C-alpha cells in the first residue's frame, strides 16, 4: 500500500487525509475512519477498535 500526505496542511482540514493530488482519502469521524467508495459513493465508517494495532498509536 502506498501512503502519501499532502505537503500543505490546513488547520480546517485536520480531520481529513488527502493525496498529493488533492483527492480526499479519508476523514476521522467520532470513533472511526470514514471512507467513501469511488464506485457506488457509499460511505463506510471503520471503527478504530476494529483496526489492528490502533491501540498502540497515540495521537
C-alpha positions in Angstrom: 0.0 0.0 0.0 1.3 3.5 -0.9 0.9 6.2 1.7 1.0 9.8 0.6 0.5 13.0 2.5 -0.2 16.5 1.4 2.7 18.9 1.9 0.2 21.7 2.6 -1.8 21.0 5.8 -4.5 23.4 6.7 -6.0 23.7 10.2 -9.5 23.4 8.9 -8.6 20.0 7.3 -7.1 18.4 10.4 -9.7 15.6 10.3 -9.0 14.8 6.7 -6.3 13.0 4.8 -5.7 13.9 1.2 -3.4 12.6 -1.5 -0.8 14.9 -3.0 -3.2 15.5 -6.0 -5.8 16.9 -3.5 -8.2 13.9 -3.6 -9.8 13.2 -0.3 -8.7 9.8 1.1 -10.3 9.5 4.5 -11.9 11.6 7.3 -11.6 11.0 11.1 -15.1 11.0 12.4 -16.0 10.3 16.1 -14.8 6.8 16.8 -13.7 5.7 13.4 -12.4 6.4 9.9 -14.9 7.5 7.2 -14.2 6.2 3.7 -16.2 6.8 0.5 -16.5 4.2 -2.2 -15.4 5.6 -5.5 -17.7 3.3 -7.4 -21.1 3.4 -5.6 -20.5 6.5 -3.5 -21.5 4.8 -0.2 -19.8 6.0 3.0 -18.3 3.4 5.2 -17.1 4.0 8.8 -14.4 1.7 10.1 -14.3 1.8 13.9 -10.9 2.4 15.4 -11.4 -0.7 17.6 -11.5 -2.9 14.6 -8.2 -1.6 13.2 -5.4 -4.0 14.2 -2.7 -2.2 16.2 -4.7 1.1 16.5 -4.4 0.9 20.3 -0.6 1.3 20.1 -0.9 4.6 18.2 -1.2 7.8 20.3 -2.3 11.0 18.7 
